[in-house]
Amino acid sequence: MRISSTFGMNTMPLNGSNKIVVIGGGAAGMMAAGTAAELGASVTLVEKNGRLGKKLLITGKGRCNVTNDCAWQDVLRNVPTNPRFLYSAMAAFPPEKTQMFFESLGCALKTERGNRVFPVSDRSQSVLDALERYLKQTGVRIAAAEVVEIAAKDGRVTGVKTSRGPIPADAVILATGGCSYPLTGSTGDGYRFAAALGHTVVKPMGSLVPLVERGHDCARMQGLALKNVAVRLYGSSGKLLYEDFGELLFTHFGLSGPVILSASAHLPRGAEQGRLLIDLKPALDERTLDQRIVRDFSAAPNRSLENCLSGLLPRSMIPVMLSRCGLDGGMQVNAVTKQQRRTLLEHLKCFPVEIACKAPVEEAIVTSGGVKVSEVDPGTMASKRVDGLYFAGEILDVDAYTGGFNLQIAWATGRCAGRAAAGR
């Protein structure tokens, strides 16, 4: 849906109805706006981008992992930051209702590995189309403008000031997202609006973000993608934080890929350093892998070690592996000692990468941090500081692991805020 350049679109305001302005046309904002309008409020959705759902379109590699097909309690188990705050909202609008909601709007869904729910079309556009139909059906007015300030008087909101003029309101729902992917419009504006009204903003940082290596070995393997590897992430204290199996990518600064993004969410705030151990051959135990190495060496005893390793490792990884093991790639394999073979085996099963920090928040899929949840009513998403102000989605200091859980937070908090604002 391309946004109209005027404030009026779809329907005229309902005389005498509660006037609500929703700031932000992302997942949470669209859900909040449609919910409030469905309950009879006169709703204006303000979006500064040229279209709605810009970030939604790139989620899940363009497929949009809508939610996770699990109980709402399981969603909370996948929320490392302030899960108890989401108890009421998630219980009221669990994944089951999310799926029913989109199916009712003509967006057929399917469930894949890990209970991840996607549109049958495998296109994020199908999800956005459903939300746009919802906004049109409920009569939400859409304004193409940039909000510059939330107006308030005597402790309550009175509307918003935009680049195209003021919009009066009885309630304002702030759903501007975090500050990840700033090119999609998530530039942290909402934090500024919230702070100006007296809210505390927990410093935003990346969650579901690439990891920066302390060293340069990853850069030597830049562009190399590894599938079906097992990883274990340890914190700076040596505590195991996360383990999983999947795909990763070596980059010029460190590591990325699905399993790395998931791992990053487990690094605690203020302690981002750690150690990642990669099992390059998780399907083989040490005894079986050793037998494989001996068999390869015996098949060509006069070959160089570097050439012989091509059957075990990608070409770009071999020089790094040899350096890590202190081995000369030019030596013949029949000269490799049992101890040297043991060292090679250990590195194949446990390839360490020292983690310096997370990549900048701008490169994150999801932002951790945001409006302090102790200043927000968990049952309504209403501000405890300013009457008539509500929050929804990533602007709140809540975030989850991968698997559709973050979008489920957006749907549940958007639904909660829209319902509460409309019922004022």
Buried (B, 14 or more C-beta within 10 A) or exposed (E): BEBEEEBEBBBEBBEEBBBBBBBBBBBBBBBBBBBBBBBBBBBBBBBBBEBBBBBBBBBBEEBBBBBBBBEBEBBBEBBBBBBEBBBBBBEBBBBEBBBEBBEEBEBEBEBEEEBBBBBEBEBBBBBBBBBBBBBBEBBBBBBBBBBEBBBBEEEEBBBBBBEBEEBEBBBBBBBBBBBBBBEBBBBBBBBBBBEEBBBBBBEBBBBBBBBBBBEEBBEBBEEBEBEEBBBBBBBEEEEEBBBBEBBBBBBEBBBBBBBBBBBBBBBEEEEBBBBBBBBBBEEBEEEEBBEBBBEBBEEBEEBBBBEBBEEBBBEEBBBBBBEBBEBBBEBBBEEBEEEBBBBBBEBBBEBBBEBBBBBBBBBBBBBBBBBBBEBBBBEBBBBEBBBBBBBBBBBBBBBBBBBBBBBBBBBBBBBBBBBBBBEB
